[in-house]
Amino acid sequence: MASYSSSVLRGDHFVPENSSDPAVQRKLRGQLEQIDYTAFASNRELIGQALGQADLKTFQRMALACAAARATWVGEALAATAHSHILPPEKVQRLAELRAAFEELSAAYEAARRLVERGYLNYHSEPK
């Protein structure tokens, strides 16, 4: 069975194979810019309405929540293994829940940072 590819995937965007026709390339770039701008404007409007604005204290609270979740997760792992290297299933389940909480908070922190970086979330360097 023959297989062929008419496109590639770079990052999270579809990238068609190169066309040698400059007019086709310009048209496609223009279309993709319109699509990207529409997504940008939509994200900026909706996220701005939903989240308002952020400041250093906002990120500090999230960072502290991440640090606390990590400390709880690792602390319980250290305590659970202090006297035995064999953990009962309920301890393993508890550690999995704590790790998931830490990972979710970390992902939310990174997502909020990306929102600021992309201009979707207004950031004020001086807290209110």
VOLUM-317752 format. One record per atom (N, C-alpha, C, CB): x, y, z; residue in three letters. Coordinates in pm, whole numbers, plus 50000, padded with zeros to 5 digits. Glycine has a CB too. Layout:
<atoms>
XYZALA ...
</atoms>
This chain:
<atoms>
500844988450000MET 500005000050000MET 500905012350000MET 499044999950121MET 500645021549911ALA 501435033749902ALA 500915043950002ALA 501405039549759ALA 501815051750055SER 501405062550143SER 502095075350099SER 501735059350292SER 501435086350124TYR 502015099250087TYR 501575109550190TYR 501595103449945TYR 502265120650189SER 501955131250283SER 501795144350208SER 503045132450392SER 500695151050232SER 500495164150170SER 500665175350270SER 499115164950106SER 501025171750392SER 501195181950495SER 502085176650605SER 499835186450552SER 502525185750689VAL 503285182150808VAL 502665189350926VAL 504795185650793VAL 502965184751044LEU 502465191051165LEU 503655196451241LEU 501635181151253LEU 503665209651263ARG 504755215951338ARG 504155222451460ARG 505525226351252ARG 504645218551578GLY 504045223851700GLY 502605219351706GLY 504145239251707GLY 501715228851719ASP 500305225251720ASP 499575230951599ASP 499655230151849ASP 500335234351493HIS 499745240151374HIS 500005231351252HIS 500285254151350HIS 498995230451168PHE 499095223751039PHE 499935232350946PHE 497695221050979PHE 500905226350877VAL 501715233550781VAL 501675225850649VAL 503195235350832VAL 501055231750546PRO 500995224550418PRO 502375223950353PRO 500005231350324PRO 502525214550262GLU 503795213950189GLU 503965226750109GLU 503845201450095GLU 505195230450085ASN 505495242750014ASN 504955242449872ASN 506985245150011ASN 504385253549833SER 503955255549695SER 504985264649631SER 502505261549686SER 505295262349508SER 506295270749442SER 505685283649388SER 506955263049328SER 504375284849390ASP 503705296749339ASP 503645307449448ASP 502265293249289ASP 504355318649432PRO 504375329149534PRO 502985334949564PRO 505295340349491PRO 502135335749466ALA 500785341049489ALA 499985331849579ALA 500055342949355ALA 500135318949560VAL 499455309249645VAL 499995310049788VAL 499625294849589VAL 501285311549801GLN 501905312649933GLN 501415325150005GLN 503425312949920GLN 501375336649935ARG 500895349149997ARG 499435347950040ARG 501065360949900ARG 498625342049954LYS 497205340349986LYS 497035331650110LYS 496445334149867LYS 497765320650115LEU 497675311550229LEU 498165318350357LEU 498495298850203LEU 499285325650349ARG 499775332950467ARG 498745343050516ARG 501105340050435ARG 498115349950424GLY 497085359550461GLY 495905352850530GLY 496595367050339GLY 495475341350477GLN 494385333950538GLN 494755329150678GLN 493985322050451GLN 495965323850692LEU 496405318950822LEU 496555330350923LEU 497725311450807LEU 497005341850877GLU 497085353450966GLU 495705357651014GLU 497775365150896GLU 494715357250924GLN 493335360450964GLN 492835350651069GLN 492405360350843GLN 493105338051048ILE 492685327751143ILE 493365329951278ILE 493015313551089ILE 494675332151275ASP 495415334351400ASP 494935346951471ASP 496915335351372ASP 494665357551396TYR 494195369751461TYR 492805367751522TYR 494165381351361TYR 491955360551452THR 490615357751505THR 490715349951636THR 489775349751402THR 491595340151641ALA 491795332451764ALA 492355341551873ALA 492745320451739ALA 493315350051839PHE 493895359251937PHE 492825368551994PHE 495025367451873PHE 492055374751906ALA 491025384251952ALA 489975377252037ALA 490355390951832ALA 489585365351998SER 488595357752075SER 489135354152213SER 488195344951999SER 490365349252217ASN 490985345952345ASN 491105358252434ASN 492355339652324ASN 491565369152377ARG 491755381352455ARG 490435386252513ARG 492395392452369ARG 489405386252431GLU 488095391052477GLU 487505381952584GLU 487125392252360GLU 487415369052555LEU 486765359852647LEU 487565357652776LEU 486535346652579LEU 488855355952762ILE 489685353752881ILE 489735366352966ILE 491105349252842ILE 489845377852899GLY 489835390452973GLY 488555392353052GLY 490025402052878GLY 487415389052992GLN 486135390153063GLN 486055380153178GLN 484965387952966GLN 486505368053152ALA 486365357353252ALA 487325359253370ALA 486615343753187ALA 488545363853342LEU 489565364353447LEU 489915378353493LEU 490795357553399LEU 489525388353418GLY 489845402053458GLY 491305405053437GLY 489465404453603GLY 492005407853544GLN 493425411053534GLN 494195403953645GLN 493655426253543GLN 495485403153625ALA 496365396553722ALA 497465406253762ALA 496975383353664ALA 498075403453875ASP 499225411253920ASP 500195401753989ASP 498795422854015ASP 501235407354044LEU 502255399054108LEU 501675390754222LEU 503395407754160LEU 500755396454298LYS 500145389054409LYS 499345376954358LYS 499235398254492LYS 498705378654244THR 497975367454183THR 498915355754158THR 497295371854051THR 500055358754095PHE 501015348254064PHE 501715343054189PHE 502055353353965PHE 501905351554288GLN 502505347054413GLN 501585337054482GLN 502795358954505GLN 500285339854483ARG 499335330354546ARG 499365316954473ARG 497895336154544ARG 499405317354340MET 499455304754265MET 500765297354290MET 499285307454115MET 501865304754295ALA 503165298554320ALA 503205292254459ALA 504295308854306ALA 502635299054556LEU 502585293454692LEU 501715280954697LEU 502055303954791LEU 500605281054625ALA 499755269154621ALA 500495257354558ALA 498455272054542ALA 501255260054451CYS 502055249454387CYS 503125244254483CYS 502715254754257CYS 503805253354549ALA 504855249254642ALA 504275241054757ALA 505595261654698ALA 503125245354808ALA 502485237854918ALA 502065223954872ALA 501265245554973ALA 501515223154752ALA 501085210154700ALA 502285201054680ALA 500325211854568ALA 503385206454629ARG 504605198354610ARG 505145193854744ARG 505675206354533ARG 505195202754841ALA 505715199254973ALA 504855188555040ALA 505785211755063ALA 503545189655026THR 502655179655084THR 502875166055019THR 501185183855067THR 502935166054886TRP 503135153554811TRP 504465146854850TRP 503115156254659TRP 505545154254843VAL 506865148554874VAL 506965145155022VAL 507995158254833VAL 506415153755107GLY 506445151255251GLY 505745138355288GLY 505825162755326GLY 504585136055228GLU 503875123555257GLU 504625111555202GLU 502465123955200GLU 505285113155087ALA 506075102155033ALA 507245098855125ALA 506595105554891ALA 507905109255174LEU 509025106955267LEU 508545100255395LEU 509725120255301LEU 507425104955448ALA 506885098955571ALA 506445084555547ALA 505705107255624ALA 505835082055433ALA 505335068555403ALA 506465058455387ALA 504475068755277ALA 507615063255342THR 508735054055318THR 509785054555430THR 509405057355186THR 509475061555536ALA 510445062855645ALA 510735049455713ALA 509935072755748ALA 509745040755723HIS 509935028155795HIS 509815015755708HIS 508935027355907HIS 509365017855583SER 509215006355494SER 509245011055350SER 507894998555525SER 509825002855265HIS 509845006155122HIS 508635000055051HIS 511145001255058HIS 507824992655124ILE 506614986655068ILE 505424994955117ILE 506474971455108ILE 504705000655021LEU 503565009155058LEU 502255001855029LEU 503615022454981LEU 501305003255120PRO 499984997455093PRO 499305005354980PRO 499104997655222PRO 498404998954908PRO 497755005454794PRO 497085018754829PRO 496714996254737PRO 496525019854949GLU 495855032554985GLU 496865044054998GLU 495075030955117GLU 498085041055041LYS 499125051455048LYS 499565055654907LYS 500355046455129LYS 499705045754821VAL 500075048654683VAL 498995057154616VAL 500305035554602VAL 497735053654642GLN 496625061354586GLN 496655075754639GLN 495285054654620GLN 496905077354765ARG 496985090754825ARG 498115098954761ARG 497205089754978ARG 499275092654741LEU 500385099554676LEU 500025103454532LEU 501645090654677LEU 499325094654463ALA 498895097754326ALA 497955109854324ALA 498195085554262ALA 497055110554419GLU 496145121954429GLU 496905134854458GLU 495085119454537GLU 497865134054548LEU 498655145954581LEU 499505150354463LEU 499555143154702LEU 500095140854392ARG 500885144254273ARG 499995150754168ARG 501565131754214ARG 498795145354148ALA 497865151054050ALA 497485165354087ALA 496595142354039ALA 497275167854216ALA 496965181454261ALA 498115190854230ALA 496645181554411ALA 499335186554260PHE 500505194754231PHE 500625197354080PHE 501785188054284PHE 500475186954000GLU 500605188353854GLU 499525197553798GLU 500525174653786GLU 498305196653848GLU 497225205453802GLU 497515219953837GLU 495895201153863GLU 497955222453959LEU 498285236053999LEU 499455241553917LEU 498615236654149LEU 500455233353893SER 501595237553812SER 501165240653670SER 502675226853812SER 500315232353613ALA 499825234653477ALA 498985247453470ALA 498995222653428ALA 498185250053573ALA 497375262253575ALA 498285274553586ALA 496385261953693ALA 499335273753666TYR 500285284753678TYR 500925287653543TYR 501375281453784TYR 501405277253477GLU 502045278953345GLU 501035284353244GLU 502635265653296GLU 499805279753251ALA 498775284653159ALA 498505299453182ALA 497475276553174ALA 498435303553307ALA 498205317753339ALA 499375326253289ALA 498015319653490ALA 500575321153306ARG 501755328353258ARG 501695329853106ARG 503045321053299ARG 501315319153035ARG 501165319852889ARG 500085329752849ARG 500835306052832ARG 499015330552927LEU 497945340052897LEU 498475354452901LEU 496785338352996LEU 499325357352998VAL 499935370553007VAL 500885372552890VAL 500675372353142VAL 501715362552863GLU 502705363452756GLU 502045365952621GLU 503535350552750GLU 500905359752597ARG 500215361252469ARG 499285373352464ARG 499425348852440ARG 499155380252576GLY 498325392152578GLY 496845389452600GLY 498485399452451GLY 496495377352643TYR 495095373952667TYR 494635378552805TYR 494885358952653TYR 495555379352898LEU 495235383253036LEU 496025395853069LEU 495585371653138LEU 495315406153111ASN 495965418753148ASN 496765416753277ASN 494915430253164ASN 497995421053272TYR 498885420053389TYR 499315434053430TYR 500135411153359TYR 499175437053556HIS 499635449853609HIS 500755446853708HIS 498465457953677HIS 501915452953685SER 503055450053771SER 502895455553911SER 504315455553709SER 502045465253927GLU 501755470554060GLU 500425465054109GLU 501725486054058GLU 500425457754223PRO 499155452254275PRO 498205463454312PRO 499405443054397PRO 496935460254302LYS 495895469954340LYS 495835471354489LYS 494535465754286LYS 
</atoms>
